[in-house]
Amino acid sequence: MLLSLATLATAAALPFAAIKQDPKPLALDFSVFRDFGPESKFWNFAFFRNLGSDLTKRYESTQLANHNNVNYWLDIYLGAESEKITVSLDTGSSDLWVYGPNISNSEGGTFDTDQSGSKPVNESFKIGYLDGSGASGDYYTDDFSLSKLQPLLKDFQFAVVDEAKFSGPGILGVSSKAVETTPNKYDNLPFALQEAGITPKASYSLFLGSENGDKGTIIFGGIDKNKYEGELKKYSIPDNDDALSLNVVSQSIDGKDYNETTKYLLDSGTSWNLWPEEVYNNTVTALNATKKDDSHVADCNQPTDKFLEFNFGENSIQVSYKDLLVEWNGECLLGAQPGQKTFILGDVFLRKAYVYYDLSNKEISVAQFKDSLTSNIVPA
């Protein structure tokens, strides 16, 4: 049985502990905004191509999911007065941060800790992004809700920023606690939902929406069995890696195989991908793409029955030639660049995969996405 926002609304009179006793999946829809363009619009390639192979270390100074060409916006409610704030869902970071009242032109709204009586944690917050943007402020605890009628979490920790060089709303990070910006780790949203007894596990599945769709869904503590085909295969996150990453055993396109195991970061915050140079070159050849500035462009009329295939070991995810391209300014760009040490599977790949992130057990499950108007949500 699914715990929906409608259920939360009708349960407004129930004590908080009553909800705790019956953990259920919690589904939440979000709006999808895609701002495609040349990769150089979003990425500093000189920086990216020289990133070290240890994906975890990059969190020490900067966050990867910053490109903001793909945003998943949803509304949350903070504080005693349930102030409505719009935030951007991000699997590449772990903290919730919102704008303070002194930030002008802040998209998504602001939150005043003094008016709400938020409790300071006495710890500073600072985050930086690869495009030079960033935000800083302080941590607080207060009520957090996904519905204005029902406090969902008491004493939930989040950051309120008083300095920001950032476009768009604040960020709701749902990655592992290990990549929180503070050394004093706390229960971010997936773990806080489990700890409160609202969901059965610190986990979530993510459906990014169909091609050109404007809606997606995140399900905390559950999966939608109607949104994938075949089996949802489980894989361990590589040892000593705090990021949400998986090993790809092999990749193939147009009869050309790349058989070296490659660790990929699964980054929902960008449409673009970073692949091994051989995979990238094989794809350019298969699409008959031509170089233009920092990108490769190809004929938009690509087949839907030919694929780039990512083999994870127990199953594979296929992305059609057509789906490897993103349209921008009247042209079709290959949604990838060659990497050297760090490799990324972004929105171009993830729209064709159904992914379940089990943060409690450090496992990620993947299956081929199936476009379905029906749902069958079950606990994971």
Residue pairs with C-beta under 8 A, 6 or more apart in sequence:
1 24
2 24
2 25
2 26
2 27
2 222
2 377
3 19
3 24
3 25
3 26
3 27
3 198
3 199
4 26
4 27
5 28
5 146
5 147
8 145
8 146
8 147
8 149
8 150
8 152
9 147
9 149
9 150
11 18
11 19
11 150
12 149
12 150
16 151
16 154
16 196
19 196
19 197
19 198
20 196
20 197
20 198
21 197
22 197
23 194
23 197
23 198
23 199
23 200
23 221
23 379
24 198
24 199
24 200
24 221
24 222
24 379
25 199
25 200
25 219
25 220
25 221
25 222
25 223
25 377
25 378
25 379
25 380
26 146
26 193
26 198
26 199
26 219
26 220
26 221
26 222
27 217
27 218
27 219
27 220
27 222
27 224
27 375
27 377
28 74
28 146
28 217
28 218
28 219
28 220
29 74
29 215
29 216
29 217
30 72
30 73
30 74
30 89
30 215
30 216
30 217
30 218
31 72
31 73
31 74
31 214
31 215
32 70
32 71
32 72
32 208
32 209
32 213
32 214
32 215
32 216
33 70
33 71
33 72
33 73
33 214
34 69
34 70
34 71
34 271
34 347
35 68
35 69
35 70
35 71
36 69
36 271
36 326
36 327
36 328
36 333
37 69
37 328
37 329
38 293
38 294
38 295
38 328
38 333
39 45
39 272
39 294
39 295
39 333
39 337
40 293
40 294
40 295
41 69
42 67
42 68
42 69
42 131
42 270
42 272
43 67
43 130
43 131
43 270
43 272
43 337
44 130
44 131
45 294
45 337
47 130
48 130
48 274
48 337
48 339
48 342
49 338
49 339
49 340
49 341
50 340
50 341
51 58
51 339
51 340
51 341
51 342
52 58
52 341
52 342
53 263
53 341
53 342
54 241
55 64
55 241
55 243
55 245
55 263
55 265
55 342
56 178
56 179
56 240
56 241
56 242
56 243
58 64
58 342
59 179
59 242
59 243
61 128
62 128
62 129
62 130
63 92
63 93
63 127
63 128
63 129
63 130
64 92
64 130
64 243
64 265
64 267
64 269
64 344
65 90
65 91
65 92
65 93
65 267
65 268
65 269
65 270
66 92
66 129
66 130
66 131
66 133
66 269
67 130
67 131
67 269
67 270
67 271
67 272
68 88
68 131
68 167
68 168
68 269
69 270
69 271
69 272
70 268
70 269
70 270
70 271
70 346
70 347
71 88
71 168
72 88
72 89
72 90
72 208
72 216
72 218
72 268
73 86
73 87
73 88
73 89
73 108
73 169
74 86
74 87
74 89
74 172
75 84
75 85
75 86
75 87
75 146
76 84
76 85
76 86
76 87
76 96
76 144
76 145
76 146
76 172
77 83
77 84
77 85
77 143
77 144
77 145
77 146
77 147
77 148
78 85
78 98
78 111
78 116
78 142
78 143
78 144
78 145
78 158
79 111
79 113
79 115
79 116
79 117
79 118
79 142
79 143
80 116
80 117
80 142
80 143
81 115
81 116
82 143
82 145
82 148
82 151
83 109
83 111
83 112
83 116
84 109
84 148
85 98
85 108
85 109
85 110
85 111
85 169
85 170
86 107
86 108
86 109
86 169
87 96
87 98
87 108
87 169
87 170
87 171
87 172
88 108
88 168
88 169
88 170
88 171
88 172
89 172
89 174
89 218
89 268
90 171
90 172
90 173
90 174
90 175
90 268
90 269
91 173
91 174
91 175
91 206
91 244
91 266
91 267
91 268
91 269
91 357
92 173
92 175
92 243
92 244
92 265
92 267
92 268
92 269
93 127
93 171
93 173
93 175
93 179
94 173
94 174
94 175
94 176
94 177
94 178
94 179
94 180
94 181
94 188
95 125
95 127
95 158
95 159
95 171
95 173
95 180
95 181
95 182
95 188
96 144
96 156
96 158
96 159
96 170
96 171
96 172
96 173
96 188
96 189
97 125
97 127
97 135
97 137
97 158
97 159
97 160
97 161
97 170
97 171
98 108
98 109
98 110
98 111
98 158
98 159
98 160
98 161
98 170
99 106
99 108
99 109
99 110
99 111
99 160
99 161
99 164
99 170
100 110
100 111
100 112
100 113
100 137
100 160
100 161
100 162
101 110
101 111
101 112
102 162
103 110
103 161
103 162
103 163
103 164
106 164
106 169
107 167
107 168
107 169
108 168
108 169
108 170
109 169
111 160
113 120
113 140
113 142
113 160
116 142
117 142
118 140
118 141
118 142
118 160
119 140
119 141
119 142
119 155
120 138
120 139
120 140
121 138
121 139
121 140
121 141
121 157
123 138
123 139
123 182
123 184
124 136
124 137
124 138
124 139
125 135
125 136
125 137
125 138
125 139
125 159
125 161
125 181
125 182
126 134
126 135
126 136
126 181
127 134
127 135
127 136
127 171
127 181
128 134
129 166
132 165
133 165
133 166
133 167
134 164
134 165
134 166
135 161
135 163
135 164
135 165
135 166
135 170
136 161
136 162
136 163
136 164
137 159
137 160
137 161
137 162
137 163
138 159
138 160
138 162
139 157
139 158
139 159
139 182
140 157
140 158
140 159
140 160
141 155
141 156
141 157
141 158
142 155
142 156
142 158
143 151
143 152
143 153
143 154
143 156
144 151
144 152
144 153
144 156
144 158
144 189
144 192
145 151
145 152
145 153
146 152
152 196
152 198
153 192
153 193
153 196
153 198
154 196
156 189
156 192
157 186
157 187
157 188
161 170
172 189
173 180
173 188
174 188
174 189
174 190
174 204
174 218
174 357
175 243
175 244
175 359
176 242
176 243
176 244
176 359
176 362
177 185
177 186
177 187
177 188
177 191
177 359
178 185
178 242
179 242
179 243
180 186
180 188
187 195
189 220
190 199
190 202
190 203
190 204
190 220
190 359
191 202
191 359
193 199
193 202
193 220
193 221
194 200
194 201
194 202
194 221
194 360
198 220
198 221
199 220
199 221
199 222
200 221
200 222
200 379
200 380
201 221
201 358
201 360
201 379
201 380
202 358
202 359
202 360
203 220
203 221
203 356
203 357
203 358
203 359
203 360
203 380
204 218
204 219
204 220
204 221
204 356
204 357
205 218
205 219
205 222
205 223
205 224
205 354
205 355
205 356
205 357
205 380
206 216
206 217
206 218
206 268
206 350
206 354
206 355
206 356
206 357
207 216
207 217
207 218
207 219
207 224
207 227
207 354
207 369
208 216
208 268
208 347
208 350
208 351
209 215
209 216
209 351
210 351
210 371
211 323
211 351
217 224
219 377
221 379
221 380
222 377
222 378
222 379
222 380
223 232
223 354
223 356
223 377
223 378
223 380
224 354
224 375
224 376
224 377
225 376
225 377
225 378
226 370
226 372
226 374
226 375
226 376
227 354
227 369
227 370
227 372
227 375
228 354
228 367
228 368
228 369
228 370
229 367
229 368
229 369
229 370
230 315
230 367
230 368
231 314
231 315
231 367
232 354
232 356
232 365
232 366
232 367
233 312
233 313
233 314
233 315
233 365
233 366
233 367
234 358
234 363
234 364
234 365
235 246
235 247
235 312
235 313
235 314
235 363
235 364
235 365
235 366
236 362
236 363
237 243
237 244
237 245
237 246
237 362
237 363
237 364
238 245
238 246
238 247
238 263
241 263
243 265
244 265
244 266
244 357
244 364
245 263
245 264
245 265
245 266
246 263
246 264
246 266
246 312
246 364
246 366
247 261
247 262
247 263
247 264
247 312
247 313
248 261
248 262
248 263
248 264
248 310
248 311
248 312
249 259
249 261
249 311
249 312
249 313
250 257
250 258
250 259
250 260
250 261
250 311
251 257
251 258
251 262
251 275
251 276
251 279
251 308
251 309
251 310
251 311
252 258
252 308
252 309
252 311
253 279
253 282
253 283
253 286
253 307
253 308
253 309
254 282
254 285
254 286
254 306
256 282
256 285
256 286
258 276
258 278
258 279
258 282
260 276
262 276
262 343
263 343
264 343
264 344
264 345
265 342
265 343
265 344
265 345
266 345
266 350
266 355
266 364
267 344
267 345
267 346
268 346
268 347
268 350
269 346
270 344
270 346
270 347
271 326
271 335
271 346
271 347
271 348
272 335
272 336
272 337
272 344
272 346
272 347
272 348
273 335
273 336
273 337
273 343
273 344
273 345
273 346
273 348
273 349
274 336
274 337
274 338
274 339
274 342
274 343
274 344
275 283
275 336
275 337
275 338
275 339
275 343
276 338
276 339
276 343
277 338
277 339
277 340
279 308
280 336
280 337
280 338
281 338
283 289
283 308
283 324
283 334
283 336
284 296
284 334
286 306
286 308
286 321
287 296
287 298
287 299
287 302
287 321
287 324
287 325
287 334
288 298
288 299
289 296
289 297
289 298
289 334
290 296
290 297
290 298
292 331
294 337
295 333
295 334
296 333
296 334
297 331
297 332
297 333
297 334
298 325
298 332
298 333
298 334
299 332
300 325
300 327
300 331
300 332
302 320
302 321
302 322
302 324
302 325
302 332
303 320
303 321
303 322
304 320
304 321
304 322
304 323
305 320
306 320
306 321
307 318
307 319
307 320
307 321
308 318
308 319
308 321
308 324
309 316
309 317
309 318
309 319
310 316
310 317
310 318
310 319
310 345
310 349
312 366
315 366
315 367
315 368
316 368
317 349
317 352
317 353
317 366
317 367
317 368
318 352
318 368
319 348
319 349
319 352
320 352
323 348
323 351
323 352
324 334
324 335
324 336
324 348
325 332
325 333
325 334
325 335
326 332
326 333
326 335
326 348
327 333
335 346
335 347
335 348
336 348
351 369
352 368
352 369
353 366
353 367
353 368
353 369
354 366
354 367
354 368
354 369
354 370
355 364
355 365
355 366
356 364
356 365
356 366
356 380
357 364
358 364
358 365
358 380
